[in-house]
């Protein structure tokens, strides 16, 4: 998923940007439907 800045997009803050500029993914995998729901929620909030 191309979200851009993960730290900005992810409402939980579980994903942080590493020192090399790449997102550091949490060990726990988030179900895809949950991610889509978060993305839609974010889109509604920011618009």
C-alpha distance matrix in Angstrom:
0.0 3.8 5.9 8.8 11.3 10.2 13.9 14.2 11.4 12.0 15.4 16.6 16.5 15.8 13.3 15.5 15.5 17.7 20.8 19.3 16.7 13.9 12.2 14.3 12.6 15.1 17.0 16.4 13.4 12.3 12.5 9.7 12.2 12.8 9.3 9.7 13.2 12.5 10.3 13.3 15.8 14.6 14.8 18.2 19.4 18.6 20.0
3.8 0.0 3.8 5.7 8.9 9.1 12.8 12.6 10.4 12.0 15.5 17.2 16.6 16.5 13.6 15.0 14.3 16.6 19.3 17.7 14.7 12.4 11.4 14.3 13.6 16.6 19.0 18.8 16.2 15.2 15.9 13.2 15.3 15.5 11.8 11.9 15.0 13.8 11.0 13.9 16.3 14.3 14.1 17.8 18.7 17.3 18.6
5.9 3.8 0.0 3.8 6.3 6.3 9.7 9.0 6.7 8.8 12.1 14.2 13.6 14.1 11.5 12.9 12.6 15.5 18.3 17.4 14.0 12.2 10.6 13.5 12.9 15.5 18.5 18.1 15.9 14.4 15.6 13.3 14.9 14.2 10.5 10.9 13.3 11.3 8.6 11.8 13.5 11.1 11.4 15.1 15.5 14.0 15.8
8.8 5.7 3.8 0.0 3.8 6.0 8.9 8.2 7.5 10.2 13.4 15.5 14.0 15.0 11.9 12.1 10.8 13.7 15.9 14.9 11.3 10.3 9.5 13.0 13.6 16.5 19.7 20.0 18.3 17.3 18.9 16.8 18.6 17.7 13.9 14.6 16.8 14.3 11.8 14.8 16.1 13.1 13.3 17.0 16.8 14.7 16.6
11.3 8.9 6.3 3.8 0.0 3.8 5.5 5.4 6.2 8.5 11.6 13.4 11.2 12.5 9.5 9.0 7.7 11.1 13.3 13.1 9.4 9.0 7.8 11.1 12.2 14.9 18.4 19.0 18.0 17.1 19.4 18.0 19.7 18.1 14.6 15.9 17.5 14.4 12.7 16.0 16.3 13.1 14.2 17.6 16.6 14.6 17.2
10.2 9.1 6.3 6.0 3.8 0.0 3.8 5.3 5.0 5.6 9.1 10.2 8.3 9.0 6.0 6.7 7.0 10.5 13.5 13.7 10.5 9.1 6.4 8.8 9.1 11.4 15.0 15.3 14.4 13.5 16.1 15.2 17.0 15.1 11.8 13.8 15.3 12.1 11.1 14.8 14.9 12.2 14.1 17.3 16.3 15.1 18.1
13.9 12.8 9.7 8.9 5.5 3.8 0.0 3.8 5.7 5.7 8.0 8.8 6.0 7.9 5.7 5.1 6.2 10.0 12.8 13.9 11.0 10.5 7.8 9.4 10.3 11.8 15.6 16.0 16.0 15.1 18.1 17.7 19.2 16.7 13.9 16.1 16.8 13.3 13.0 16.3 15.6 12.7 15.1 17.8 16.1 15.0 18.4
14.2 12.6 9.0 8.2 5.4 5.3 3.8 0.0 3.8 5.9 7.5 9.8 8.0 10.7 9.1 8.9 9.5 13.3 15.7 16.5 13.2 13.1 10.8 13.0 13.6 15.2 18.9 18.8 18.4 16.8 19.2 18.4 19.3 16.9 14.0 15.4 15.9 12.3 11.4 14.3 13.5 10.0 12.1 14.8 12.9 11.4 14.8
11.4 10.4 6.7 7.5 6.2 5.0 5.7 3.8 0.0 3.8 6.2 9.0 8.4 10.5 9.1 10.3 11.3 15.0 17.9 18.3 15.0 14.0 11.3 13.4 13.1 14.5 18.0 17.3 16.2 14.2 16.1 14.9 15.7 13.5 10.4 11.7 12.3 8.8 7.7 10.8 10.5 7.3 9.5 12.4 11.3 10.4 13.4
12.0 12.0 8.8 10.2 8.5 5.6 5.7 5.9 3.8 0.0 3.8 5.5 5.5 7.1 6.6 8.9 11.1 14.5 17.8 18.7 15.8 14.3 10.9 12.0 10.9 11.6 15.0 14.0 13.3 11.3 13.7 13.3 14.2 11.4 8.8 11.1 11.3 7.7 8.2 11.5 10.7 8.6 11.6 14.0 12.8 12.8 16.1
15.4 15.5 12.1 13.4 11.6 9.1 8.0 7.5 6.2 3.8 0.0 3.8 5.5 8.1 9.2 11.2 13.8 17.2 20.4 21.7 18.9 17.7 14.3 15.0 13.9 13.6 16.9 15.5 15.2 12.8 15.0 15.0 15.1 11.8 10.2 12.3 11.2 7.5 9.1 11.5 9.4 7.8 11.4 12.9 11.0 11.9 15.4
16.6 17.2 14.2 15.5 13.4 10.2 8.8 9.8 9.0 5.5 3.8 0.0 3.8 5.3 7.8 10.2 13.5 16.4 19.7 21.4 19.1 17.7 14.0 13.6 12.3 11.1 14.1 12.7 13.2 11.2 14.0 15.0 15.4 11.9 10.9 13.8 12.8 9.4 11.7 14.3 12.4 11.3 15.0 16.3 14.6 15.7 19.1
16.5 16.6 13.6 14.0 11.2 8.3 6.0 8.0 8.4 5.5 5.5 3.8 0.0 3.8 5.4 6.7 10.0 13.0 16.1 18.0 15.8 14.7 11.3 11.0 10.5 10.0 13.5 13.1 13.9 12.8 16.1 16.8 17.9 14.6 12.9 15.9 15.5 12.0 13.4 16.5 14.8 13.0 16.4 18.2 16.2 16.5 20.1
15.8 16.5 14.1 15.0 12.5 9.0 7.9 10.7 10.5 7.1 8.1 5.3 3.8 0.0 3.8 6.4 10.1 12.3 15.7 17.4 15.8 14.0 10.3 8.9 7.7 6.3 9.7 9.5 10.7 10.3 13.9 15.2 16.9 13.7 12.3 15.7 15.8 12.8 14.4 17.7 16.6 15.2 18.5 20.5 19.0 19.5 22.9
13.3 13.6 11.5 11.9 9.5 6.0 5.7 9.1 9.1 6.6 9.2 7.8 5.4 3.8 0.0 3.8 6.9 9.3 13.0 14.1 12.3 10.3 6.6 5.9 5.3 6.1 9.9 10.5 11.0 11.0 14.4 15.0 17.2 14.6 12.2 15.5 16.4 13.3 14.0 17.6 17.1 15.2 18.0 20.6 19.3 19.1 22.4
15.5 15.0 12.9 12.1 9.0 6.7 5.1 8.9 10.3 8.9 11.2 10.2 6.7 6.4 3.8 0.0 3.8 6.3 9.6 11.4 9.6 8.7 5.7 5.4 7.2 8.4 12.1 13.5 14.4 14.7 18.2 18.6 20.8 18.2 15.7 18.7 19.6 16.3 16.6 20.2 19.6 17.1 19.8 22.5 20.8 20.1 23.5
15.5 14.3 12.6 10.8 7.7 7.0 6.2 9.5 11.3 11.1 13.8 13.5 10.0 10.1 6.9 3.8 0.0 3.8 6.8 8.0 5.9 5.7 4.3 5.7 8.7 11.1 14.5 16.3 16.8 17.3 20.5 20.4 22.9 20.7 17.8 20.3 21.7 18.5 18.1 21.7 21.4 18.6 20.7 23.7 22.2 20.8 24.0
17.7 16.6 15.5 13.7 11.1 10.5 10.0 13.3 15.0 14.5 17.2 16.4 13.0 12.3 9.3 6.3 3.8 0.0 3.8 5.4 5.3 5.3 5.5 5.5 9.3 11.6 14.4 17.0 17.8 19.1 22.4 22.6 25.3 23.3 20.5 23.3 24.9 21.8 21.4 25.1 25.0 22.3 24.4 27.5 26.0 24.6 27.7
20.8 19.3 18.3 15.9 13.3 13.5 12.8 15.7 17.9 17.8 20.4 19.7 16.1 15.7 13.0 9.6 6.8 3.8 0.0 3.8 5.4 7.3 8.9 9.2 13.0 15.3 17.8 20.6 21.6 22.9 26.2 26.3 29.1 27.1 24.2 26.8 28.4 25.2 24.7 28.3 28.2 25.2 27.1 30.2 28.6 26.9 30.0
19.3 17.7 17.4 14.9 13.1 13.7 13.9 16.5 18.3 18.7 21.7 21.4 18.0 17.4 14.1 11.4 8.0 5.4 3.8 0.0 3.8 5.5 8.6 9.7 13.3 16.2 18.6 21.4 21.7 23.1 26.2 25.8 28.8 27.3 24.1 26.5 28.5 25.6 24.6 28.3 28.6 25.7 27.2 30.5 29.3 27.3 30.1
16.7 14.7 14.0 11.3 9.4 10.5 11.0 13.2 15.0 15.8 18.9 19.1 15.8 15.8 12.3 9.6 5.9 5.3 5.4 3.8 0.0 3.8 6.6 9.1 12.4 15.5 18.4 20.7 20.6 21.4 24.3 23.6 26.4 24.8 21.5 23.6 25.6 22.6 21.4 24.9 25.3 22.2 23.6 26.9 25.8 23.7 26.4
13.9 12.4 12.2 10.3 9.0 9.1 10.5 13.1 14.0 14.3 17.7 17.7 14.7 14.0 10.3 8.7 5.7 5.3 7.3 5.5 3.8 0.0 3.8 6.4 9.3 12.8 15.4 17.6 17.3 18.3 21.1 20.5 23.4 22.1 18.8 21.1 23.3 20.6 19.5 23.2 23.9 21.2 22.6 26.0 25.2 23.5 26.2
12.2 11.4 10.6 9.5 7.8 6.4 7.8 10.8 11.3 10.9 14.3 14.0 11.3 10.3 6.6 5.7 4.3 5.5 8.9 8.6 6.6 3.8 0.0 3.8 6.1 9.4 12.5 14.3 14.0 14.8 17.8 17.5 20.3 18.7 15.6 18.2 20.1 17.4 16.7 20.5 20.9 18.4 20.3 23.5 22.7 21.4 24.3
14.3 14.3 13.5 13.0 11.1 8.8 9.4 13.0 13.4 12.0 15.0 13.6 11.0 8.9 5.9 5.4 5.7 5.5 9.2 9.7 9.1 6.4 3.8 0.0 3.8 6.6 9.4 11.8 12.3 13.9 17.2 17.7 20.6 18.7 16.2 19.3 21.0 18.3 18.4 22.2 22.3 20.2 22.5 25.5 24.5 23.7 26.8
12.6 13.6 12.9 13.6 12.2 9.1 10.3 13.6 13.1 10.9 13.9 12.3 10.5 7.7 5.3 7.2 8.7 9.3 13.0 13.3 12.4 9.3 6.1 3.8 0.0 3.8 6.5 8.3 8.6 10.2 13.6 14.3 17.4 15.6 13.4 16.7 18.4 16.1 16.6 20.3 20.5 19.0 21.4 24.3 23.6 23.4 26.3
15.1 16.6 15.5 16.5 14.9 11.4 11.8 15.2 14.5 11.6 13.6 11.1 10.0 6.3 6.1 8.4 11.1 11.6 15.3 16.2 15.5 12.8 9.4 6.6 3.8 0.0 3.8 5.4 7.1 9.1 12.8 14.5 17.2 15.0 13.6 17.2 18.4 16.2 17.5 21.0 20.7 19.7 22.5 25.0 24.1 24.4 27.5
17.0 19.0 18.5 19.7 18.4 15.0 15.6 18.9 18.0 15.0 16.9 14.1 13.5 9.7 9.9 12.1 14.5 14.4 17.8 18.6 18.4 15.4 12.5 9.4 6.5 3.8 0.0 3.8 6.4 9.5 12.8 15.0 17.9 16.1 15.3 18.9 20.1 18.5 20.0 23.3 23.3 22.7 25.4 27.8 27.2 27.7 30.7
16.4 18.8 18.1 20.0 19.0 15.3 16.0 18.8 17.3 14.0 15.5 12.7 13.1 9.5 10.5 13.5 16.3 17.0 20.6 21.4 20.7 17.6 14.3 11.8 8.3 5.4 3.8 0.0 3.8 6.4 9.6 12.4 14.9 12.9 12.8 16.5 17.4 16.1 18.1 21.1 21.0 20.9 23.7 25.8 25.4 26.4 29.2
13.4 16.2 15.9 18.3 18.0 14.4 16.0 18.4 16.2 13.3 15.2 13.2 13.9 10.7 11.0 14.4 16.8 17.8 21.6 21.7 20.6 17.3 14.0 12.3 8.6 7.1 6.4 3.8 0.0 3.8 6.5 8.9 11.8 10.5 10.2 13.6 15.0 14.2 15.8 18.8 19.2 19.4 21.8 24.0 24.1 25.0 27.5
12.3 15.2 14.4 17.3 17.1 13.5 15.1 16.8 14.2 11.3 12.8 11.2 12.8 10.3 11.0 14.7 17.3 19.1 22.9 23.1 21.4 18.3 14.8 13.9 10.2 9.1 9.5 6.4 3.8 0.0 3.8 6.3 8.6 6.7 6.8 10.3 11.3 10.7 12.6 15.3 15.7 16.2 18.6 20.6 20.9 22.1 24.4
12.5 15.9 15.6 18.9 19.4 16.1 18.1 19.2 16.1 13.7 15.0 14.0 16.1 13.9 14.4 18.2 20.5 22.4 26.2 26.2 24.3 21.1 17.8 17.2 13.6 12.8 12.8 9.6 6.5 3.8 0.0 3.8 5.7 5.4 6.6 9.0 10.2 10.9 12.7 14.7 15.6 16.8 18.7 20.4 21.4 22.8 24.7
9.7 13.2 13.3 16.8 18.0 15.2 17.7 18.4 14.9 13.3 15.0 15.0 16.8 15.2 15.0 18.6 20.4 22.6 26.3 25.8 23.6 20.5 17.5 17.7 14.3 14.5 15.0 12.4 8.9 6.3 3.8 0.0 3.9 5.3 5.1 6.3 8.6 9.9 10.5 12.4 14.2 15.3 16.5 18.5 20.0 21.1 22.5
12.2 15.3 14.9 18.6 19.7 17.0 19.2 19.3 15.7 14.2 15.1 15.4 17.9 16.9 17.2 20.8 22.9 25.3 29.1 28.8 26.4 23.4 20.3 20.6 17.4 17.2 17.9 14.9 11.8 8.6 5.7 3.9 0.0 3.8 5.4 5.0 6.1 8.6 9.8 10.6 12.2 14.2 15.2 16.6 18.4 20.0 21.1
12.8 15.5 14.2 17.7 18.1 15.1 16.7 16.9 13.5 11.4 11.8 11.9 14.6 13.7 14.6 18.2 20.7 23.3 27.1 27.3 24.8 22.1 18.7 18.7 15.6 15.0 16.1 12.9 10.5 6.7 5.4 5.3 3.8 0.0 3.8 5.4 5.0 6.2 8.6 9.9 10.5 12.3 14.2 15.5 16.5 18.3 20.1
9.3 11.8 10.5 13.9 14.6 11.8 13.9 14.0 10.4 8.8 10.2 10.9 12.9 12.3 12.2 15.7 17.8 20.5 24.2 24.1 21.5 18.8 15.6 16.2 13.4 13.6 15.3 12.8 10.2 6.8 6.6 5.1 5.4 3.8 0.0 3.8 5.4 5.1 6.1 8.6 9.8 10.4 12.2 14.3 15.2 16.3 18.2
9.7 11.9 10.9 14.6 15.9 13.8 16.1 15.4 11.7 11.1 12.3 13.8 15.9 15.7 15.5 18.7 20.3 23.3 26.8 26.5 23.6 21.1 18.2 19.3 16.7 17.2 18.9 16.5 13.6 10.3 9.0 6.3 5.0 5.4 3.8 0.0 3.8 5.4 5.0 6.2 8.5 9.8 10.5 12.4 14.2 15.3 16.4
13.2 15.0 13.3 16.8 17.5 15.3 16.8 15.9 12.3 11.3 11.2 12.8 15.5 15.8 16.4 19.6 21.7 24.9 28.4 28.5 25.6 23.3 20.1 21.0 18.4 18.4 20.1 17.4 15.0 11.3 10.2 8.6 6.1 5.0 5.4 3.8 0.0 3.8 5.4 5.2 6.1 8.6 9.9 10.7 12.3 14.3 15.5
12.5 13.8 11.3 14.3 14.4 12.1 13.3 12.3 8.8 7.7 7.5 9.4 12.0 12.8 13.3 16.3 18.5 21.8 25.2 25.6 22.6 20.6 17.4 18.3 16.1 16.2 18.5 16.1 14.2 10.7 10.9 9.9 8.6 6.2 5.1 5.4 3.8 0.0 3.8 5.5 5.0 6.1 8.5 9.9 10.5 12.1 14.2
10.3 11.0 8.6 11.8 12.7 11.1 13.0 11.4 7.7 8.2 9.1 11.7 13.4 14.4 14.0 16.6 18.1 21.4 24.7 24.6 21.4 19.5 16.7 18.4 16.6 17.5 20.0 18.1 15.8 12.6 12.7 10.5 9.8 8.6 6.1 5.0 5.4 3.8 0.0 3.8 5.4 5.1 6.1 8.7 9.9 10.5 12.1
13.3 13.9 11.8 14.8 16.0 14.8 16.3 14.3 10.8 11.5 11.5 14.3 16.5 17.7 17.6 20.2 21.7 25.1 28.3 28.3 24.9 23.2 20.5 22.2 20.3 21.0 23.3 21.1 18.8 15.3 14.7 12.4 10.6 9.9 8.6 6.2 5.2 5.5 3.8 0.0 3.8 5.4 5.0 6.3 8.7 10.0 10.6
15.8 16.3 13.5 16.1 16.3 14.9 15.6 13.5 10.5 10.7 9.4 12.4 14.8 16.6 17.1 19.6 21.4 25.0 28.2 28.6 25.3 23.9 20.9 22.3 20.5 20.7 23.3 21.0 19.2 15.7 15.6 14.2 12.2 10.5 9.8 8.5 6.1 5.0 5.4 3.8 0.0 3.8 5.5 5.2 6.3 8.7 10.1
14.6 14.3 11.1 13.1 13.1 12.2 12.7 10.0 7.3 8.6 7.8 11.3 13.0 15.2 15.2 17.1 18.6 22.3 25.2 25.7 22.2 21.2 18.4 20.2 19.0 19.7 22.7 20.9 19.4 16.2 16.8 15.3 14.2 12.3 10.4 9.8 8.6 6.1 5.1 5.4 3.8 0.0 3.8 5.4 5.1 6.1 8.5
14.8 14.1 11.4 13.3 14.2 14.1 15.1 12.1 9.5 11.6 11.4 15.0 16.4 18.5 18.0 19.8 20.7 24.4 27.1 27.2 23.6 22.6 20.3 22.5 21.4 22.5 25.4 23.7 21.8 18.6 18.7 16.5 15.2 14.2 12.2 10.5 9.9 8.5 6.1 5.0 5.5 3.8 0.0 3.8 5.5 5.4 6.0
18.2 17.8 15.1 17.0 17.6 17.3 17.8 14.8 12.4 14.0 12.9 16.3 18.2 20.5 20.6 22.5 23.7 27.5 30.2 30.5 26.9 26.0 23.5 25.5 24.3 25.0 27.8 25.8 24.0 20.6 20.4 18.5 16.6 15.5 14.3 12.4 10.7 9.9 8.7 6.3 5.2 5.4 3.8 0.0 3.8 5.7 5.4
19.4 18.7 15.5 16.8 16.6 16.3 16.1 12.9 11.3 12.8 11.0 14.6 16.2 19.0 19.3 20.8 22.2 26.0 28.6 29.3 25.8 25.2 22.7 24.5 23.6 24.1 27.2 25.4 24.1 20.9 21.4 20.0 18.4 16.5 15.2 14.2 12.3 10.5 9.9 8.7 6.3 5.1 5.5 3.8 0.0 3.8 5.7
18.6 17.3 14.0 14.7 14.6 15.1 15.0 11.4 10.4 12.8 11.9 15.7 16.5 19.5 19.1 20.1 20.8 24.6 26.9 27.3 23.7 23.5 21.4 23.7 23.4 24.4 27.7 26.4 25.0 22.1 22.8 21.1 20.0 18.3 16.3 15.3 14.3 12.1 10.5 10.0 8.7 6.1 5.4 5.7 3.8 0.0 3.8
20.0 18.6 15.8 16.6 17.2 18.1 18.4 14.8 13.4 16.1 15.4 19.1 20.1 22.9 22.4 23.5 24.0 27.7 30.0 30.1 26.4 26.2 24.3 26.8 26.3 27.5 30.7 29.2 27.5 24.4 24.7 22.5 21.1 20.1 18.2 16.4 15.5 14.2 12.1 10.6 10.1 8.5 6.0 5.4 5.7 3.8 0.0
